[in-house]
């Protein structure tokens, strides 16, 4: 890499010379670019980092010299984006910056936590504050791996994945004497102060981004609808979410009927209708479907009924993963969904996730670079 560097000596202005300087490590470069963006949006670094010598402060100073007063507007989502990157950098976590932008974070916003169902607050430093979670903990902050939830839920979830969250739920069931499949919405004191039903939602949320066998994924109730922009690794769960989300928008009856027409064979059509007729009345019992978050909760709660899950499994196990994916593509082509359906390879789905380094910034030794100085 070649760069022009100004030396302190006045005599140096008359000559150019080559000097060898070490290139920043990957972690240092990330910090420098973050400081640069803090300057670009004219946002002050948090107190301890503004005074300490670091690549972060170097980037800030370089950006301040470059941009001066010609800065960009620091919206709420820009500040959230910078804060997320700072938090990640301090822990060595990777952030994919091609797709994870302030606009992307805005698309993740929700009014209520998908795990605790509490209304989210902003910057109160309390348990209900909105926070951005990496759903899959062995991946970085990347598109398809992020969801907004309460600080309480994020803290409790921690490094849990699908199976460890299930074990947590089972521990709470045993400790509190809750019946198996205890999914009642009432608060049950337990580990990390999450209820049994909340741990069940954590487990299902994590299952979306973990590859499971078709049969295992088909056996899971949809206790939480997938957050916006989350990538679903298991086609049968994507199909499950597609059917369930039909009830969130008017005209669902016609769309469901048209989807049923796509199913091959009379038996599959009958089993699908049997499943949907078990789901629908339980959703309607939830009432107030005109209210977005209560409509979501009514759908999620309907899946707690054993009959709904049994009939879904009976239907879904007649398909395989490829058939589920093909049905989704056909449904999208017929405009039966307002959500984007984009099948992709495993490598494409996890592009930028840094799974090889478990979500950390890859470490590279600092090579030597040639610079021009005058």
N, C-alpha and C positions, 0 to 999 in steps of 0.2 A: 504494500500500500504506500502511495506517495502523498506527502502532505507538505504544505508550506508552513514553516515555523519561524516566528520572529524571535531573535535573540535579544538579550538585554544590552549587549554592548553596542554603542553608537557606531563603532568601526565596522560592525558586521553588516551595516546597510550597504556597504560598497562591494560586498562579495557574497557569493553563494557557496555553500559547502554541504556535503552529505553527512548525515549523522545516523547512527543506528540507535533506535529506541524500541523497546518491547511493545508489541501489540497488546491491547487490553484482552483479558480473558473474556470468555463468553458472558460470565456473570457481571464483570465490570462493564462490558459494552452495553448490556441490558440496563444497568444503572445509569450510565451516561445518557443513553437515549431517553430514559424516563425523566431525568433532570432536564433534558432539552425540551421535552413536551410540557413539563411544568412551566418552563419559561415561555413556551409558545402560547400557552393559555393564560399566562401571567397569574399563576396560582402559587402561593407561598408554600415552601416545603414545611412540614411539621417541625416544631421547635428543635428537637435534638439533631435532626439531619441537616438543618440549614447552617449549623455552625461547625459540624464535624467534617474533616477532610475525607472525601470519598468520591468515587466516580459519579455518584448522584449529584453532588454539589458541583463537580467539574462540568457536568452536562448543563446544569442550571446556569452557571456563569457564562458558558459558551453560548447558550441560547439567549440569555439576556443581552449579550453583546450583539448577537446576530439580529434579533427581532426588535430590540428597543421597545418602543410603544406600539409597534405594528403587530399586535397580538390578536388571538382569536377569542371569541366569547366563551367563557367557562360556564356552561350550563350545569344543571344538577347531575346529568348523566356523564358529562365530561369529568366532573369532580369524582364521581363514583368510579369511573374508568381509571383515573390516576390513582385513586386510593387503592383500588384492587391491585393494580400493578405494583404499587409500593409495598403492599402487604405481601404479595407474591415474591418480590425481589428480596425482601428481608429474610424470607425462608428458603430462597433458592428455587422457588417454584417457577415453572415456565408459563408464559402467557403468549398465546398465538394472536398476533396483532393484525393479520390480514382480514379476518372475519370478526374478531372480538373488538368492536369499536363502541363509542358512546351510543350510536344508533342501535347497535345490536343489544346492548344492555337495556336500552329503553323498551325493546320488544319483549324482554323477559319480565318486565314489571307486572306485579299482581297486587291486588288489594288485601288479600288474606293469605296467611301461611298455608301451604298445601298439607303440612303435617299436623300442626296444632289447630288450624282453622281460626286463629286469632287475627284480628285486624292488624296490619303492619303499620308501624310508626317509622319515622325518619329521624336519625341523629338525636335520639333521646338517651342513648347509652343504656337502654333497658332491654329486657328479654324479648320484647315485641319488635325491636328494630329490624327492618329488612336487611338481609345479608345475602351475598351470593355464594352458593355452595358448589364445589366440584362434586357432582353426583358420584362419579367414579374416582375414588381417592388415589388410585395408582396412575392417574392421568393429570395433565396440567389444566390450566384455565384455557379451554378451547371451545370453539363452537360445537354445540351438540352435547356438551358435558356440564352445562351450567344451569342452575335453577335458583330462583329467589325463594327464600324461606325466612322464618324468624331467627334471630340470633340464638334463641333458646333451642330450637330444633337443629340448627347448624352445629351448635356446640355439642349437643347430645349425640347427633349422628357421627360426628368426628370422622374417624377412619373406617367406619363400618361400611361393609358391602352387603349384598343381598343375604348371604347365608349367616353372617355374623349378626345382622339385624334380626333375622328370624330367631337366632339363639337368644338374643336379648329379650325378644317378645316372650319366648317360652319361659325364660327365667322369671319374668314379671308375673306370668300366669301362675307359676309354681309358688312364688313368694306370697302372692296375694290370694291364692286359692281360687283364681278365676277359672271358669270352665274352659276346656280346650276351644280354640277358635273364638276366644272372648273378644269380641269386636264392638262391644257396647260403647257408645260415645261418652259415657260418664267417666269422670276422672278416677283413675286408679293409681295411687302412689306407687312408684316403682323406680327402677334404675334410671339415673339421670333425669328424674322427674318427668318422664314421658309415660303416657298411659299405654296399655296393651294395644289399643286401636291405633295410637300414634306410631308405636314401633312397627305395627303391621304396615302402615302407610310408608314408613321409611324403607322397609324391606321391599315392597312392591316398586317404589320409586327407584331403588338401586337395581332391581331386576331388569329395568328397561335398558340399561347400558351394559349389562353383562350377558354374554352369549350363553344361552341355556339350550338344552335339548327341546325339540318341539313339544314333546309330551309334558315335560316339566313346565314349560311356559304356558301351555294350554290349561294346566291345572291351577294356575294362579288367578284369584279373583282380582278384579280391577278396583282395588280399594282407594286408589288415587289416580286421577286422570293425568296423562303426561303433561308436564309444563310445556309452554310454548318453546319451540326450537330445540327441544331435547331429541336426540337421535335414538330411535328404538331399534335395538339389535335383533329382536326376535319378531319375525313377521307375524306370528299368530297374535302377539300382543298389540302390534300395530293394527291388525284387523279388529281385534277386540275394542281398541280405543276408537277406531273409525266408526264402528256400529254404535257404540255408546254415545259418542259425541253428536250423532245425528239428532239426539233429543235436545240439544242446546239451541237449535235454530228452527224457526218455523218451516213447515213443509216437509218435516221428517217422515211423515207417513208415505208420501209419494216416493221419496228418495229410498226409503227402506224397501218398498215394494219393487223399485227398479233394481236395487242391489240383489234382491232375492232372485230376480230373473237371470242374473249372471251366474247363479250357482248351478253346477252340472248335476243333473240327476234328481228325480223326484224325492228320494229319501233324504238327501242333503237339504233340499228345500223344506221338507216337513220338519226336520230337526232344527233348522234355523228358525222357522216360525214358532216352534214349540219353545225354543230358548227366548225369543223376543217377547212372546206372550207371558213368560214368567218374569222378565225384566220390567216390562212397561208398567204394570200396575204398582209395582214397588217404587218405581220412580215417581209416579203420580202421587203416591202417598206422601212424598216429601213436600209437595205443594210449592207455591211461589216460584214456578219455573221461569218466570219473567226476570227474576233476579239472578244475575250471572253466577255469583259464587254459591248461592243456595241451590241453584239448579245443578251445579257440579257436585255439590255434597249429596243431593238426592240421588244422583246417578251412582256415585261411589258407594253410598249406603245400601243401595239396592243390591249391590254385588255381595253384601254380607249374607244374603239369604242362600243357604245351601242349595236350594232347588235351582236358583239362577246359575250357580257355578256348575252344578252337575249337568244341566242341559247344555251349557256352553261347551263343556269338555266333551260331551257326547257328539256335538256338532263339529268342534274344531279338530278332534282327533281323526276324523275321516279325511282331513286335508293334510298336506305336508307343508313345510316352510315355503317351498317354491310356489305351490298353489295359492297360499295365502298372499304372497307377494304379487302374484299375477292378478288375483282378484282386486287388490288395492290399485294396481296400475289401471285396470279396466274401469274401476269405479271413478278414478280421477279423470280418466279420459272422457267419461260421460258426465263429468261435473257433478258428481254426487257428494263432493266434499269441498269445503272452502280452504282446506289445509293442503300444503304442498306435499306431494308424494314423490320422493326421489330415491329409488333403489340405488344402492352403491355397494361396492366391494368392501370387505372388512378393512382393507388398507385405506380405501377412500373415506370410510366412515370415521376412522381414527386419525386422519391426517392432521398433524399439528398437536396431537395429544401427548407426544413424547412418552409412549408406553415403555420404550426400551430403558428409559432412565426413571421410570415410575413417576413421571410428571415433574421431574427436576430439570433445571437448565443443564444441558450437557456440559461437562467440564472439558476444557481444552487448554493445554499448556500455552503459555504466551510465546509465540514465535517472534523472530526479529524482523523488523520492517525497516525499509530505507526511507528517510525523510529528507527533504530539502530545507535547509536553514539559511537565512541570510542576515 
